[in-house]
Amino acid sequence: MNGVPDPRVPGGDIAAAWQRRRESLPLISPLRKKSLQLLVVGTGLAGSSAAATLAEQGYRVKVLSFHDSPRRAHSVAAQGGINAARSVAVDGDSVSRLFADTLRGGDFRAREAGCHRLAEISSSIIDTCVAQGVPFAREYGGTLATRSFGGSLVSRTFYARGQTGQQLLYGAYQALMRQVELGGIELLTRRDLLDLIIVDGVARGVVCRNLLSGELEAHTADAVLLASGGYSNVYFLSTNALKSNASAIWQAHRKGALFANPCFTQIHPTCIPSGDAYQSKLTLMSESLRNDGRVWLPLALGDHRQPSEIPAEERDYFLERQYPAYGNMVPRDVASRRARELCNAGQGVGPGNRSVYLDLQDAIERQGKDVIAARYGNLLQMYERISGDDPFTTPMRIYPAPHYTMGGLWVDYHLMSSVPGLFVLGEANYSEHGANRLGASALMQGLADGYFIAPATVTAWLAGNPTPSIPSDHPACLEALAAVNKRIERLLKVKGSQPVDGFHRQLGHLMIDCCGISRNAQGLRDGLAELETLQQRFEADVCVSAERVGPNPELEKALRVDDFFALAKLMLLDALAREESCGAHFREEHQTPDGEARRDDQHFAHIAAWEHGNDGKPIRHVEELAFTALQPSTRSYR
């Protein structure tokens, strides 16, 4: 591969770039579409919306889901809301303001054309979801209600209590199942993608394992769309669903897809702290709670009084103190770093001093318990069920946790990866969020990719690239099937003594210590050495049930963790190579005197795109970033 492919970023006025590009894209006749087969991997917001839209256009679509129902995709767990710049401005909001907040929030490490397109499409997403019946919250007069999220000074987040992701997914799901009923979509559930099929340099299908029968299957198509989510579970403990994994994007990377900025991972500031060493996942508390909740710690170190016994003058509302303009609504990376710093200094509360308070008492006194319950009811019920504390009377204890990954497979402006015919949507790609995603923008991006962008750009690619039919016994399919079978045999033959979860937990501890909220060169180098040792132990002593027929959850986990080891190495290398602090990538050697990130625009105003090295040595390419509408500036929320 000769560097990074052409990103196909449109020139000229950025405000009209997407409209010009969309109108210039070639089309395909409805009759021709009926003869074309598309393969969509993943049934979250991006995958379900793309599959439903493409089938509505007339394509034959095959959808592979890891779950027994698309409704179980991890998009269902998103809580707080979805951003949009509506045509009727709220608090002076506009497309240009949402564009600026998104680009600045990502610390100028994303393409400005993509950020503007996302802001431009955002209002249409809300219209589409309202038409589907998504029950957004409304004001007394019937207009859609909004609330604020971090990194913004306006109220532009549309929500459905604390279940926004679930309700949006149900909208996409009903559109998907309508096409299943009409015969436009073939839905295959409980499939785990394990390889990408490449024919003459073009993505033409995938190999997956049927998780119920254990059989390996080859599925071919004229184009492949990956919408398989992010990779926060490399940290073991994260807010992601337990079985969320990176296998689809990692196997695509092994087959030639560039991986962009893998070290750009987001730690969410408001999560329920881990209860013990054997906990298997963490629970998110929506960022929207910071609209009404105040974050604080006792001023005195070692103050173990109950929070109700600590008067206001003996509390440190540290985000309000340090960031008077944004207060508790600073971006996630900033809030997470400040909380961790104070907890490490001994000011934290709870077991091990690993928590800060999120207190709703002022809002309850001002607005009433019923108003707060109506706004956040299910979130507060969930917190009480998990922690045993009543958040209406006792401040919630929260702590940062891995949540979202901005890094992902490199895609051009058309969402196509460096492998022709392979399109990557949603959290699986690296696109608009730069080095830090703003809250409530993940749902916006997933639906923009699925409902509006991919249906236009996939059609354009197919119009200019006719593809012959590929049977399932094509040599490329047989080769991919044999490679996956060999990999499975390798894991089954180990017959070690240690369970997969033990290795995954150790990997997670290593990654959160070396490549978590903050990083430094020595820690990253030490992490690479420790990772190599741990991976060797995994390959020599992992215990996997030898059952090939039927369900084998230990084999599922072993395959996932095997991919996580390889991905973790790339994350550490990427973090070591990026000698700057930007967004959620905070290198301790590169910070201002007051502890803020110090970017290096002269040397790192680019997207790092890694090529898989067959010799184990990844190759780093760069895509330089150009800014015309908004010049890079120091990201300050003080």
Buried (B, 14 or more C-beta within 10 A) or exposed (E): EEEBBEBEBBEEEBEEBBEEBBEEBEEBEEEBBEEBBBBBBBBBBBBBBBBBBBBBBBBBBBBBBBBEEBBBBBBBBBBBBBBBBBEEEBEEBBBBBBBBBBBBBBBBBBBBBBBBBBBBBBBBBBEBBBEBEBBBBEEEEEEBBBBBBBBBBBBBBBBBBBBBBBBBBBBBBBBBBBBBEEEBBBBEBBBBBBBBBBBEEBBBBBBBBBBEEBEBBBBBBBBBBBBBBBBBBBBBBBBBBEBBBBBBBBBBBBBBBBBBBBBBBBBBBBBBBBEEEEBEBBBBBBBBBBBBBBBBBBEEEEBEEEBEEBEEEEBBBBBBEBBEEBBBBBBBBBBBBBBBBBBEEEBBBBEEBBBBBBBBBEBBEEBEEEEBBEBBBBBBEBBBEEBEEEBEEBBBBBBBBBBBBBBBBBBBBBBBBBBBBBBBBBBBBBBBBBBBBBBBBBBBBBBBBBBBBBBBBBBBBBBEEEBEEBEEEBEBBEBBBEBBBEBBEEBBEBEBEBBBBBBBBBBBBBBBEBBBBBBBEEBBEBBBEBBEEBBEBBBEBBBBEEEBEEBBEBBBBBBBBBBBBBBBBBBBBBBBBBEBBBBBBBBEEBBEEEEBBBBBBEEBBBBBBBBBEEEEEBEEBEBEBEBEBBEBEEBEBE
